[in-house]
Amino acid sequence: MATHQAPAPAPADLRALAVQYLAHAQTERRLAEGTLVNYRRDLDDLLQRAEHLGNMPIESAHIRRWAAQLHADGMSPRAIAARLSAWRSFFRWRGRHGDVAANPVQDVRAPKAAKPLPKALSVDQAVALAAYVPESTGSTAAQARHREDAAARNARVHAIAELLYSSGLRVSELTGLDLRASATARGWIDWDAAEATVTGKGNKRRSVPIGQPALQALRQWLAHRATLLRSDADADAQAALFLGARGGRITPQRVWLELREHAKAAGLDARVHPHMLRHSFASHVLQSSGDLRAVQELLGHSSIATTQVYTRLDFQHLAKVYDAAHPRARKKT
């Protein structure tokens, strides 16, 4: 049985309906002025496109074609989704008033936005950040005490930067590390095997190697750790590998803050955060080895599709090398 399609309003009537809808959106829905401005712009676009239809009803095929045109004109998927939302709301309002039998925008979706590539440091930047150890200066007794505190902070952030880049850990995995294995530990360091065992997403446990520079930085940190451990520390603090200034297990927020400051002190312009070192680890291992499965295991990804994003990073690196080195790749001026 054919669905009854209400006769299409004339262009002038459609414009009048749009004015009524905007008044409804302002007085009854109480939309913000900025939202109303956007809705007015979006409906103007709809009305201009509908003029070419004459008295034909607007159908889903028209909406899909118009959305494709917006995409071809360079509008972002997010902006197209917002425009479709405005159109959808307009037709929904018309449907409540019996003006249309079906909403032609109901099943139309904007094109998917491309997932942004993870931000990674270059090899030189990552190595410089991991290797950087700031110096502490001072001569008075007060300065000496401050110097001792600064030395502990410097040793800690140096070890953290080295370990994040060496092993590709998530910040939660890093802060969950204990000095050694135990029945309650979620993660620990095997000093003899030079490995970190961590519990990641989905409660999955994995072991990852620790490079020699990172292992050395960790041992240097251990010499300062005892100065931060309080005599009344609880069992969790006594077990934790990384302690904060107050003697408890360091928090992810503190790692974020200290790593950002460390990167600035090392002369990096990038806004460095812990996950950037994880991305850098994955990208650099993949560039060197080409072994996607190994990188998947090292990162603890359940699906290799998650790891494949780093192949796009690797291709960007190769493309830059090609553009810089191949004589036929130089852009014409």
C-alpha positions in Angstrom: 0.0 0.0 0.0 1.5 3.3 -1.1 2.2 5.9 1.7 0.3 9.1 1.3 2.6 12.0 0.6 1.3 15.4 1.7 1.4 17.9 -1.2 4.6 20.0 -1.2 4.1 23.6 -0.1 5.0 26.3 -2.6 8.4 27.9 -2.1 6.9 31.0 -0.5 4.8 28.8 1.9 8.0 26.8 2.8 9.8 30.0 3.6 6.8 31.0 5.8 7.0 27.6 7.6 10.7 28.1 8.2 9.9 31.5 9.9 7.3 29.9 12.1 9.7 27.1 13.0 12.4 29.6 14.0 9.9 31.4 16.2 8.9 28.1 17.8 12.6 27.3 18.4 13.1 30.7 20.0 10.0 31.0 22.2 9.2 27.3 23.0 12.4 25.5 22.8 14.3 28.6 24.1 17.4 27.9 22.0 20.4 30.1 22.5 20.9 33.0 20.1 24.0 31.5 18.5 22.1 28.2 17.8 19.2 30.2 16.3 21.7 32.0 14.0 23.0 28.6 12.9 19.5 27.2 12.3 18.5 30.3 10.3 21.6 29.9 8.1 21.0 26.1 7.7 17.3 26.6 6.8 18.2 29.3 4.3 20.4 26.8 2.6 17.6 24.2 2.6 15.1 26.7 1.1 17.5 27.8 -1.7 18.1 24.1 -2.7 14.4 23.4 -2.5 13.5 26.2 -4.9 14.9 24.1 -7.8 12.3 21.4 -7.0 9.4 23.7 -7.7 6.3 22.1 -6.2 7.9 18.6 -5.8 8.2 17.3 -2.2 11.6 17.1 -0.6 12.6 13.5 -0.4 15.5 11.5 1.2 17.2 11.3 -2.2 17.4 15.1 -2.4 18.8 15.4 1.1 21.5 12.8 0.4 22.5 14.6 -2.8 22.6 17.9 -1.0 24.7 16.5 1.8 27.1 15.0 -0.8 27.3 18.4 -2.5 28.2 20.0 0.9 30.9 17.4 1.3 32.3 18.0 -2.2 32.3 21.8 -1.5 34.7 21.1 1.4 32.4 21.3 4.4 33.6 19.1 7.3 31.6 16.0 8.3 30.9 17.7 11.7 29.4 20.8 10.0 27.4 18.6 7.6 26.0 16.7 10.6 25.0 19.9 12.3 23.2 21.1 9.1 21.4 17.8 8.8 20.4 18.1 12.4 18.8 21.5 11.8 17.0 20.2 8.7 15.8 17.1 10.6 14.4 19.2 13.4 12.5 21.4 11.0 10.9 18.4 9.3 10.1 16.8 12.6 8.3 20.0 13.6 6.4 19.9 10.3 5.5 16.3 10.9 3.9 17.1 14.2 1.7 19.6 12.4 0.7 17.1 9.8 2.5 18.9 7.0 4.7 16.0 6.0 4.0 12.2 6.1 7.7 11.3 6.7 10.9 13.0 7.7 13.2 12.9 4.6 16.3 13.6 6.8 15.5 10.9 9.3 17.9 8.2 7.9 20.4 10.5 6.3 23.8 10.7 8.0 26.8 12.8 7.5 30.0 11.3 6.1 32.2 9.8 8.7 34.9 12.1 10.0 38.4 10.8 9.5 40.0 9.8 12.8 42.8 12.1 13.7 46.2 10.6 13.6 47.9 10.2 17.0 50.5 12.8 17.7 54.0 11.4 17.9 57.4 12.9 18.4 60.2 12.5 15.9 62.9 10.1 16.8 65.3 12.9 17.7 62.7 14.6 19.8 61.8 11.5 21.7 65.4 10.5 22.4 66.2 14.1 23.5 63.3 14.1 25.9 64.0 10.7 27.4 67.7 11.4 27.8 67.3 14.9 29.3 68.2 15.3 33.0 68.0 18.9 34.3 70.7 20.1 36.7 70.0 21.4 40.3 72.1 24.3 41.6 72.4 26.0 45.0 74.8 26.6 47.9 73.0 27.6 51.1 71.5 25.0 53.5 68.0 25.9 52.3 69.1 25.6 48.7 70.8 22.4 49.5 67.5 20.9 50.8 65.7 22.3 47.8 68.4 20.8 45.6 67.9 17.4 47.2 64.1 17.6 46.5 64.8 18.8 43.0 67.2 15.9 42.4 64.5 13.5 43.4 62.0 15.1 41.1 64.5 15.2 38.2 65.4 11.6 38.7 61.7 10.6 38.8 60.6 12.4 35.6 63.8 11.2 33.8 62.9 7.6 34.7 59.3 8.2 33.8 60.2 9.6 30.4 62.6 6.9 29.6 60.2 4.1 30.6 57.2 5.5 28.7 59.3 5.8 25.5 61.2 2.5 26.1 58.2 0.3 26.7 55.1 2.1 25.3 53.2 2.0 28.6 49.9 3.8 29.2 50.1 6.3 32.1 47.8 4.3 34.2 50.0 1.2 33.7 53.1 3.2 34.7 51.6 4.6 37.9 50.3 1.2 38.8 53.8 -0.4 38.8 55.2 -1.8 42.0 58.8 -2.4 42.8 58.4 -6.1 42.5 55.8 -8.8 41.9 53.3 -9.8 44.6 49.9 -11.4 45.0 48.2 -8.0 44.9 50.4 -6.2 42.3 48.8 -5.0 39.1 52.2 -4.3 37.6 55.8 -4.7 38.6 59.4 -4.6 37.4 61.4 -7.7 36.8 64.9 -6.2 37.3 66.8 -9.3 36.3 64.8 -9.9 33.1 64.6 -6.1 32.3 60.9 -6.4 31.8 57.8 -4.5 33.0 54.6 -6.6 33.6 51.5 -4.4 33.5 47.7 -4.9 33.6 46.1 -2.9 30.8 42.6 -2.4 29.4 40.2 -5.3 29.7 42.3 -6.5 32.7 44.8 -7.9 30.2 48.3 -8.6 31.5 51.4 -8.3 29.3 55.1 -8.1 29.7 57.2 -5.6 27.8 61.0 -5.2 27.6 62.8 -2.3 29.2 65.7 -0.8 27.3 69.0 -0.4 29.0 68.9 3.5 29.3 65.5 3.2 30.9 66.6 0.5 33.3 69.6 2.7 34.3 67.3 5.7 34.9 65.0 3.5 37.0 67.9 2.4 39.2 69.0 6.1 39.6 65.5 6.9 40.7 65.6 4.2 43.3 68.4 6.0 45.0 66.1 8.9 45.6 62.9 7.0 46.2 63.8 6.2 49.8 64.0 10.0 50.6 60.3 10.4 49.7 59.0 7.2 51.4 57.4 8.3 54.7 57.9 6.2 57.9 54.1 5.9 58.3 53.5 5.0 54.6 50.7 2.6 53.9 51.2 -0.7 52.1 50.4 0.7 48.7 53.0 3.5 49.0 55.6 1.0 50.2 55.0 -1.2 47.2 54.8 1.6 44.6 57.6 2.2 42.1 57.0 5.9 41.7 56.2 8.1 44.7 54.9 11.6 44.6 56.2 14.5 46.7 53.9 13.5 49.6 55.1 10.0 49.8 52.1 8.3 48.2 51.9 6.5 44.8 52.2 9.1 42.1 49.0 10.0 40.2 48.5 10.1 36.4 47.7 13.8 36.7 51.1 14.5 38.3 52.8 12.5 35.6 51.1 14.7 33.0 52.1 17.9 34.7 55.8 16.9 35.3 56.3 15.5 31.8 55.0 18.7 30.2 57.3 20.8 32.3 60.2 18.4 31.6 59.6 18.7 27.8 59.7 22.5 28.0 62.9 22.4 30.0 64.3 20.0 27.4 63.5 22.6 24.7 60.7 20.8 22.9 57.9 23.0 21.4 55.3 20.2 21.4 52.8 19.9 24.2 54.1 16.6 25.3 51.8 14.2 27.3 52.4 10.6 28.4 50.3 9.1 25.5 52.4 10.9 23.0 55.4 8.9 24.1 53.4 5.7 23.7 52.5 6.8 20.2 56.1 7.7 19.5 57.2 4.2 20.8 54.8 2.4 18.5 55.5 4.6 15.5 59.3 4.3 15.8 59.3 0.5 16.4 57.0 0.0 13.4 59.2 2.3 11.2 62.3 0.2 12.1 60.8 -3.3 12.1 57.7 -3.2 9.9 56.2 -5.8 12.3 52.7 -4.8 13.0 51.8 -7.9 15.0 54.8 -7.3 17.3 53.7 -3.7 17.9 50.2 -4.9 18.6 51.5 -7.3 21.3 53.8 -4.6 22.8 51.0 -2.1 23.1 48.4 -4.7 24.4 45.8 -4.0 21.7 43.0 -6.6 21.5 42.5 -5.9 17.8 45.2 -5.3 15.2 42.8 -2.7 13.6 43.6 -0.4 16.5 47.4 -0.8 15.8 47.0 -0.2 12.1 46.7 3.6 12.7 50.4 3.6 13.2 50.9 2.4 9.6 49.4 5.7 8.6 51.9 7.5 10.7 54.7 5.4 9.2 53.4 6.3 5.7 53.5 10.0 6.5 57.1 9.5 7.5 57.9 7.7 4.3 56.1 10.3 2.3 58.1 13.1 3.9 61.3 11.3 3.1 60.2 10.8 -0.5 59.2 14.4 -1.0 62.5 15.6 0.4 64.8 13.1 -1.4 63.2 12.1 -4.7 64.1 14.5 -7.6 60.7 13.9 -9.3 58.7 14.6 -6.1 59.7 18.2 -5.8 56.7 20.5 -6.0 56.6 22.9 -8.9 56.8 26.6 -7.9 
